């Protein structure tokens, strides 16, 4: 992907947060899928805790975390970063997912916030970029994984209406 394509893609994905955005919009169940049958589910509670449930029946991989802490970081750029302590990064190679304590080893992988075009380190957590969403997502936001250097894709979690 060349630089112009990267900028165009970033502009399509990194929509401004709605003016009405608040942390209450994060509360609920969010789901991402990386292949045909796998699901990565995050349940976010108002008390500052979350749970991750990853299920990939094709590879017989199932993981359910204990309740862990989350925090939100509002950025000058107008975006926010959701910090999920101890979360495991799915959608990558198994060794990244199975990392003890979660997060991504910054000595092995460079993680990039593509909305702000800067490197972020997340050795004991996963950071999701909170952006606006152009689809019919209930809260008008998406939770986007930061990109690992060398990868062209960007996965996002969508709110699950229950």
GIJOVEN-V489074 format. One record per helix or strand of 2 or more residues. SS is the DSSP state (2 for helix, 1 for strand). FROM is the first residue (numbers start at 1). TO is the last residue. If there is no record, write none. Layout:
BEGIN
SS|FROM|TO / SS|FROM|TO
END
This chain:
BEGIN
2|3|13 / 2|23|26 / 1|28|32 / 1|39|44 / 1|49|56 / 1|61|64 / 1|68|74 / 1|80|85 / 2|94|97 / 1|111|113 / 1|118|120 / 1|125|132 / 1|141|145 / 1|147|148 / 1|156|160
END
